[in-house]
Amino acid sequence: MNYFYFFFFLSLSLLVWFKPLMFYISEKVQDAKNLNVLGGITFLTGISLVIFFTLYENWAERLWTLVTVILGCLLCIRGLVVIFYLRSVKKILSLYLNHYYKFTFPISLSLMFLSFFIVSTDYIGEQKDISNCKSDDSISVVCGLSNPEDIVITPDQNYFLMSEFGGISPYQETKSGGFALLRIADNKKISPKITFERNTWGDSLCRNSSNKTFGPHGIDLMERKDGRFQLAVVNHYPGESIEMFELVLSADDAQWELVWRGCIDVPDQYYFNDIALKDDGGFFASHMYSRDITMEEWLITSLFKSNSGHIVEWSDGFFKKVESSEGSGPNGISLDRSSNMLFISYNQGDQLVKFDLSINEKINTYFVQSPDNIFLTGNSAWFTSLDFQPNDAGNCIEREACSLPFSIYEIDKNSFKLKNEYSFSKTVFGLPTIAIPMSDKIYMGSFHSDRLGYFIKK
């Protein structure tokens, strides 16, 4: 609805400059003896909008519902004025036409400002203070983590392996992050041991260091044809690279560890978000936008849903663009290897897409606000939604965690029909990036949080 109002008010701001139309409407009003029918219809339309939209729970916390109610009230007033004060209306119209440009300029400017304000703002309610990491009735939290942006499940199904995100431009300065294991049985956090071996899974030109720090973002885990488990990581710190690890059990089979097996330097033309491994050791990665993008440029891209990136394939030692994969803010990707389908979330374009790699074509699309990482399981695709606009975040980036509204979706990965939707507001978790179902729980990671969240699946 925000985009409906954006185009509605923007169209009105341009329409008022069409002088012949304004004079035609005025002439019809001046010639009318009464406008009781029109006034009655206008009043009934207005009162219907007010009654229907105030039934929404917390309607005053969403800008589009608040605007709808205000418009309803204005329509009610307009209807009554047209019925009982038509003579005054005719005098005002004459005054308007006699000073057409003096009135039209501020009216048009106000409507244009309103259109852009509405499209950049959605949630206007209170943000709950969640500085204390504590569960509530809706969501349970696991504390002591640092931006658990992406999550995979270890082969024994006993642990989550998480990338602890260090940030990307243009939101914040890129910093180092790390990796963390979470034992699902008791929610215990463990820092995995990392050892370094020869570069055998990457590009020979990419060099490692035994004291290397990482800034991990999107990750993917796959069992290779040789039975070993390969973890691919989009890395932002200290430079842009793809890092390859082997996930192994320690000598006593007591703990999962990471063995560095290689890296690939990312060319300057790409700024990757997520990664999906192929059976042959290659991979797909989502190129979001240019590395030097400003916050203003990012906001314009989000507003107009313009193409800013695409999917890239790394094969035989080279990067190449996947044709027809362009979109606004490519973000999370997940490869269904059995069907050769790549699931792509276009974060700034507000859509989840199923992409057929055999014909390089988008064959299914699901509208959702700001989707992020995608988790495939069985016949379902799970993903998250940020139910707010950029202006709503306030000083969120300066806090440890934010309680902005969000939703979790489960759709059928073949038909793209909705299976389940879970929406939250004013709870102890926020800014989710991934949703993973485990037994009767849904676990959630976040790109800006000191905790992991989970809730009971209904």
C-alpha positions in Angstrom: 0.0 0.0 0.0 2.9 2.4 0.6 3.7 2.1 -3.1 0.1 2.6 -4.1 0.0 5.9 -2.1 3.4 6.9 -3.6 2.1 6.7 -7.1 -1.3 8.0 -6.1 0.0 11.2 -4.6 2.7 11.6 -7.2 0.1 11.3 -9.9 -2.0 14.0 -8.2 1.0 16.3 -7.9 1.4 16.1 -11.7 -2.3 16.1 -12.5 -3.0 19.5 -10.8 -0.8 21.1 -13.4 -3.1 20.0 -16.2 -5.0 23.3 -16.4 -7.7 22.3 -18.9 -8.8 19.4 -16.6 -9.0 21.7 -13.6 -11.0 24.2 -15.5 -13.3 21.5 -16.8 -14.0 20.1 -13.3 -14.6 23.7 -12.0 -17.0 24.4 -14.8 -19.1 21.3 -14.0 -19.2 22.3 -10.4 -20.2 25.9 -11.1 -23.1 24.7 -13.4 -24.4 22.2 -10.9 -27.6 23.1 -8.9 -26.7 20.6 -6.2 -24.2 17.8 -5.7 -26.0 15.8 -3.1 -25.5 12.4 -4.8 -21.8 13.0 -5.2 -21.5 14.3 -1.7 -23.4 11.3 -0.3 -21.2 8.8 -2.1 -18.1 10.7 -1.0 -19.3 10.7 2.6 -20.2 7.0 2.6 -16.8 6.1 1.0 -15.0 8.1 3.7 -16.9 6.6 6.6 -16.4 3.1 5.2 -12.6 3.6 5.1 -12.5 5.0 8.6 -14.6 2.1 10.0 -12.8 -0.7 8.1 -9.2 0.4 8.6 -9.6 1.3 12.3 -10.4 -2.4 12.8 -6.8 -3.2 12.0 -4.8 -4.1 15.2 -2.4 -1.2 16.0 -3.6 0.7 12.9 -2.1 3.9 14.0 1.4 2.4 14.0 1.5 1.9 10.2 1.7 5.0 8.1 -0.4 3.6 5.2 -3.3 2.7 7.5 -3.1 6.1 9.3 -3.1 7.9 5.9 -6.1 5.8 4.8 -8.0 6.7 8.0 -7.1 10.4 7.5 -8.2 10.3 3.9 -11.5 8.7 5.1 -12.1 11.6 7.5 -11.3 14.1 4.8 -13.7 12.4 2.4 -16.4 12.6 5.1 -15.8 16.3 5.5 -15.7 16.8 1.8 -19.0 15.0 1.3 -20.8 17.1 3.9 -19.3 20.4 2.6 -20.4 19.6 -0.9 -24.0 18.8 0.3 -24.4 21.8 2.7 -22.0 24.4 1.5 -22.0 24.2 -2.3 -22.1 27.9 -2.7 -18.9 28.4 -0.7 -17.3 25.6 -2.7 -18.0 27.5 -5.9 -16.5 30.7 -4.5 -13.3 28.9 -3.4 -13.0 27.3 -6.9 -13.3 30.7 -8.5 -10.6 32.1 -6.3 -8.4 29.0 -7.1 -8.8 29.5 -10.8 -8.1 33.2 -10.7 -4.8 32.5 -8.9 -4.2 29.1 -10.5 -0.4 29.0 -10.5 -0.1 30.6 -7.0 -2.2 27.7 -5.5 -1.0 24.9 -7.8 2.7 25.2 -7.0 2.4 24.6 -3.2 -0.3 22.0 -3.6 1.8 20.0 -6.1 4.9 20.4 -4.0 3.0 19.2 -0.9 1.6 16.1 -2.7 5.1 15.3 -4.0 6.6 15.5 -0.6 3.8 13.4 0.8 4.4 10.7 -1.8 8.1 10.3 -1.1 7.5 10.5 2.7 5.0 7.6 2.5 7.2 5.4 0.4 10.2 5.8 2.7 8.3 5.4 5.9 6.0 2.5 7.2 6.3 1.7 10.9 5.7 4.7 13.0 5.0 2.9 16.3 7.1 2.6 19.4 10.4 0.6 19.3 10.6 -1.6 22.4 13.8 -1.2 24.4 15.5 -4.7 24.2 18.9 -3.7 25.5 18.5 -6.5 28.1 18.8 -9.9 26.4 15.8 -11.6 27.8 13.1 -13.9 26.4 9.4 -12.9 26.3 6.1 -14.7 25.6 6.6 -14.6 21.8 10.2 -15.3 21.2 13.0 -17.0 23.2 16.5 -15.7 22.8 20.0 -17.2 23.0 22.4 -14.4 24.3 26.1 -13.8 23.8 26.2 -13.9 20.0 27.4 -11.3 17.6 25.3 -10.7 14.4 24.5 -14.3 13.6 23.8 -13.4 9.9 23.8 -16.7 8.2 23.4 -20.3 9.6 24.0 -23.8 8.4 23.3 -27.1 10.2 26.2 -29.5 10.9 25.9 -33.0 9.3 25.0 -34.6 12.7 22.1 -32.1 13.0 23.4 -31.2 16.5 24.9 -27.8 15.9 24.3 -24.5 14.1 27.4 -23.1 12.4 27.0 -19.3 12.1 28.8 -16.5 10.4 29.1 -13.6 12.9 28.7 -10.7 10.5 31.1 -7.7 10.7 29.1 -5.3 8.5 29.2 -3.9 4.9 28.9 -0.6 3.1 27.0 1.6 2.9 25.3 0.8 6.3 28.4 0.8 8.4 32.2 0.4 8.4 33.3 -3.1 7.5 34.9 -4.8 10.5 36.1 -8.3 11.4 33.7 -10.9 12.5 34.0 -14.6 13.2 32.4 -18.0 13.3 30.4 -19.7 16.1 28.9 -23.1 16.8 25.7 -23.4 18.8 24.9 -26.7 20.4 21.2 -27.0 19.8 20.5 -29.3 22.8 21.5 -26.7 25.4 22.1 -23.5 23.4 25.8 -23.4 24.3 28.0 -21.2 22.1 31.4 -22.7 21.1 34.1 -21.0 19.1 35.3 -23.5 16.5 39.0 -24.2 16.2 40.4 -23.1 12.8 43.6 -24.6 11.3 45.2 -23.7 8.0 46.3 -26.1 5.2 47.4 -25.7 1.6 45.1 -23.9 -0.9 43.5 -26.8 -2.7 39.9 -25.7 -3.0 40.4 -22.1 -4.1 42.5 -20.1 -6.6 46.3 -20.6 -6.4 46.7 -16.8 -6.7 44.9 -16.2 -3.4 47.2 -16.4 -0.4 46.3 -17.4 3.2 47.8 -16.4 6.5 47.8 -18.6 9.6 46.7 -15.6 11.7 44.1 -14.4 9.3 41.0 -12.7 10.5 37.6 -12.9 8.7 34.5 -10.8 8.1 32.1 -13.6 7.1 28.7 -12.9 5.5 26.8 -15.5 3.5 27.8 -19.1 4.0 26.9 -22.5 2.4 27.7 -26.1 3.5 27.8 -29.1 1.1 28.9 -32.7 1.2 31.4 -33.2 -1.7 31.5 -36.2 -3.9 34.6 -37.4 -1.9 32.5 -37.4 1.3 34.1 -34.3 2.8 32.1 -31.3 4.0 32.9 -28.0 2.3 32.0 -24.7 3.8 32.1 -21.7 1.4 32.1 -18.2 2.9 31.6 -14.7 1.5 34.3 -12.7 3.3 34.6 -8.9 3.6 37.5 -8.4 5.9 40.3 -7.5 5.6 39.5 -7.7 1.8 36.9 -9.1 -0.4 37.3 -12.9 -0.9 35.6 -16.2 -1.0 37.0 -18.5 1.7 36.8 -22.3 1.6 36.9 -24.5 4.7 36.5 -28.2 5.4 34.2 -28.9 8.3 35.7 -31.9 10.3 35.3 -33.6 13.6 38.1 -33.4 16.0 40.4 -36.4 16.6 38.1 -37.6 19.5 35.0 -36.9 17.5 33.9 -34.5 20.2 33.7 -31.2 18.3 33.4 -29.8 14.9 36.4 -27.8 13.6 37.3 -25.8 10.5 40.2 -26.4 8.2 41.1 -23.7 5.8 41.4 -25.2 2.3 41.7 -22.1 0.0 40.3 -18.8 -1.1 39.4 -16.8 -4.2 40.0 -13.1 -4.5 36.9 -11.2 -5.6 37.4 -8.7 -8.4 36.7 -5.0 -7.7 33.6 -5.1 -9.9 31.8 -7.4 -7.5 30.4 -6.9 -4.0 29.0 -10.3 -2.9 26.4 -11.1 -0.3 25.6 -14.8 -0.3 27.0 -18.0 -1.9 25.7 -21.4 -3.1 28.0 -24.3 -3.8 27.8 -26.5 -6.9 28.5 -30.2 -7.0 31.7 -29.6 -9.0 33.4 -27.3 -6.5 32.3 -24.1 -8.3 29.7 -21.8 -6.8 27.1 -19.0 -7.4 27.3 -15.7 -5.6 25.0 -12.7 -5.4 26.5 -9.4 -6.5 24.5 -6.8 -4.6 25.7 -3.4 -5.9 28.9 -1.5 -6.5 31.3 -1.4 -3.5 31.4 2.4 -3.5 27.7 2.9 -3.4 26.5 5.7 -1.1 23.6 5.6 1.3 21.7 8.1 -0.9 22.3 5.9 -4.0 21.2 2.8 -2.0 18.0 4.5 -0.9 17.2 5.6 -4.5 17.7 2.0 -5.7 15.3 0.8 -2.9 12.7 3.4 -3.9 12.7 2.8 -7.6 13.5 -0.9 -7.5 16.2 -0.4 -10.1 18.6 -3.1 -11.1 21.8 -2.9 -9.0 23.4 -6.3 -9.3 23.1 -9.9 -10.6 24.2 -13.5 -9.9 27.7 -14.5 -10.7 29.1 -18.0 -11.3 32.6 -19.1 -10.5 33.7 -22.0 -12.7 37.0 -23.2 -14.1 38.8 -20.4 -12.3 36.7 -17.6 -13.7 33.8 -15.4 -12.7 31.0 -14.8 -15.1 27.6 -13.2 -15.0 24.5 -15.4 -15.0 22.4 -13.9 -17.8 18.9 -12.6 -17.0 19.6 -12.7 -13.2 19.7 -8.9 -12.8 17.6 -7.3 -10.0 17.4 -4.8 -7.2 19.8 -5.7 -4.4 20.4 -9.5 -5.0 20.8 -10.9 -1.5 20.3 -14.5 -0.2 20.6 -17.4 -2.6 20.1 -21.1 -2.2 20.7 -23.8 -4.8 18.3 -26.8 -5.1 20.8 -29.1 -6.7 18.3 -31.9 -7.5 16.3 -29.5 -9.8 19.0 -27.1 -10.8 16.9 -24.2 -9.5 18.5 -21.2 -7.8 16.3 -19.4 -5.3 17.2 -15.7 -5.1 16.0 -12.9 -2.8 16.1 -9.4 -4.3 16.2 -7.5 -1.1 15.7 -4.0 -2.5 13.3 -5.3 -5.2 11.0 -6.9 -2.6 10.8 -10.3 -4.3 11.8 -13.9 -4.0 12.5 -15.6 -7.3 13.0 -19.2 -8.5 15.6 -19.1 -11.3 15.9 -22.0 -13.7 19.7 -22.4 -14.4 19.1 -24.6 -17.4 17.4 -21.8 -19.4 18.6 -18.8 -17.4 15.0 -17.6 -16.7 13.0 -16.4 -13.6 10.1 -18.9 -13.6 8.4 -18.0 -10.2 8.2 -14.8 -8.2 6.9 -14.1 -4.7 6.4 -10.6 -3.4 7.8 -10.0 0.1 9.2 -6.9 1.7 13.1 -7.0 2.0 13.7 -10.7 1.9 17.1 -12.0 3.0 18.7 -15.5 3.2 16.7 -18.5 2.0 16.6 -21.9 3.7 15.4 -24.9 1.7 14.1 -28.0 3.4 11.8 -30.7 2.0 9.2 -29.0 -0.2 9.5 -25.7 1.5 11.5 -22.4 1.2 11.8 -20.4 4.4 12.8 -16.7 4.4 12.4 -13.5 6.4 10.9 -10.1 5.8 11.7 -6.7 7.3 8.3 -5.1 7.7 9.4 -1.5 7.8 11.1 1.2 5.6 14.5 2.8 5.9 13.2 5.9 7.7 11.8 3.7 10.5 15.1 2.4 11.8 16.1 5.5 13.7 19.3 5.0 15.6 19.0 1.2 15.4 22.5 0.7 14.0 23.9 2.3 17.2 22.2 -0.2 19.5 23.0 -3.9 20.2 19.6 -5.1 19.0 16.4 -3.6 17.6 12.7 -4.6 17.9 11.4 -3.4 14.5 8.6 -5.5 13.0 9.4 -8.5 10.9 7.8 -11.7 9.5 8.8 -15.3 8.8 7.5 -17.0 5.7 7.2 -20.6 4.6 6.2 -21.2 1.0 5.9 -24.3 -1.2 9.2 -24.2 -3.2 7.4 -25.6 -6.3 4.1 -23.7 -6.5 5.3 -20.7 -4.5 2.1 -20.8 -2.5 2.1 -19.5 1.0 2.2 -22.3 3.7 2.8 -20.3 6.9 3.4 -16.7 7.9 4.5 -15.5 11.4 4.6 -11.8 12.1 6.1 -10.0 15.1 6.3 -6.5 16.5 7.6 -5.1 19.8 9.3 -8.3 20.8 12.8 -9.2 22.0 14.3 -9.9 18.6 14.6 -8.0 15.3 16.3 -7.5 11.9 16.2 -11.3 11.0 18.1 -12.6 8.1 17.4 -16.4 8.1 14.8 -18.7 9.5 15.5 -22.4 10.1 12.9 -25.0 11.2 14.2 -27.6 13.7 11.6 -30.0 15.2 8.9 -27.7 16.6 11.0 -24.6 16.7 11.9 -21.9 14.2 15.4 -20.4 14.8 16.3 -16.9 13.5 19.6 -15.2 12.8 20.1 -11.5 12.5 22.5 -9.1 10.7 22.5 -6.7 13.7 21.9 -8.4 17.0 23.6 -9.8 20.1 21.3 -12.8 20.2 19.7 -15.6 18.3 15.9 -15.9 18.4 13.5 -18.9 18.2 9.8 -19.5 18.6 7.5 -22.5 18.7 6.0 -23.4 15.3 2.2 -23.4 15.3 
